[in-house]
Amino acid sequence: MHDYNEKKLIKRIEKYQSNSAIALISDAGSPLISDPGYNLVLNYIEKKIMITTVPGPSSIISALQLSGLPINKFKFFGFISKNKKLLDSLINEIEFLNTTSVLFVSGNRLINFLQQLLNKKIQKKISVCKEITKKNERVFRGSLENIIESLSENKKNTKGEFVVIIEGKENKAQKRLSHETEIQIRKLLIKFSLTEVVEIVHKLTNISKKEIYKTALLLKND
């Protein structure tokens, strides 16, 4: 599996999904961390197929792999501060941060922290990971409202320590195609269709497909 064939492979292995366990293994590095597999994980999340990860060097990497959020760039903040001023500053930074945020939050502070994000009217997808690689592993994904509701259903849901993943804010002003990207699009158009090129470049750069398509179409007709 690599950037150019990931979606084709996803379709190819669909016939095994109903009665098999499927493993994604990197020969070097870790799946999804600058390695293929993001679209495969998203596919399973959307189909509500159970996914998990084996123990690794850090819960940060495991949580990112299971989050279903973009992880090509992320910022780790450690445990959230108990100091109100510092916490407010952190939330303000997260609100406008373009990259994915990763935080550690203790169970007794989790609901309150998520409620503070909600009160700030931060409209972002988030993922809350609990007891990764253990028997009671849970991953809560979606909007802040839905996750707060799910966590509040049972006191056991907020026991322990959690990794909270928050998607970044898309900065459209920065999502323009560079000259180097246009050169790569020209090269890709020699081997791939326009649609395939759009998918490849979008996966690698996170630039909107609409913007890539417009540029690729002009280059193709040039």
C-alpha angles and dihedrals in degrees: 000000000000139000094279100049105029097106093047091051091049089059091045095056096044090094089064097050099088099060108013143076110231122203127202111204130178117213087213129013124003129302114267094006096109084321131099123273107081094109091045091055092046089051092055093044091052090049091047091239113157115254130180140168134229119243112282138177093283141014086229093070094041092050092048090051092053098038099086088220129116109278103173085108128018142160123218117213101177119216115353114251124255088215108100094214093050092045092051089050090050093051091049090052093048091049093063100028113122095204130066114275124222121196140170114227128178117231095245090057100037102092092043092050093049090047090054089054089049092049088053086057092236104171103200136127113249140185125211115198123197130190094346114208091008131108095264096044112157133175119195113198135179138048124354092249094053094045094049089050093049094047092048093056093080132020089220088066091071100045117114132010126316141205111219118199119194123188119239127247114256110240104205092187089064097042097087124127113256123218089253091054091051089053090053091048090055090053093046092050089064092064106022139051121254091256093050091049091053091052093047096048093043090053093050100041107023088226113146115273090230092058093045092048093053092051095042092050091053092048092047092053093042 
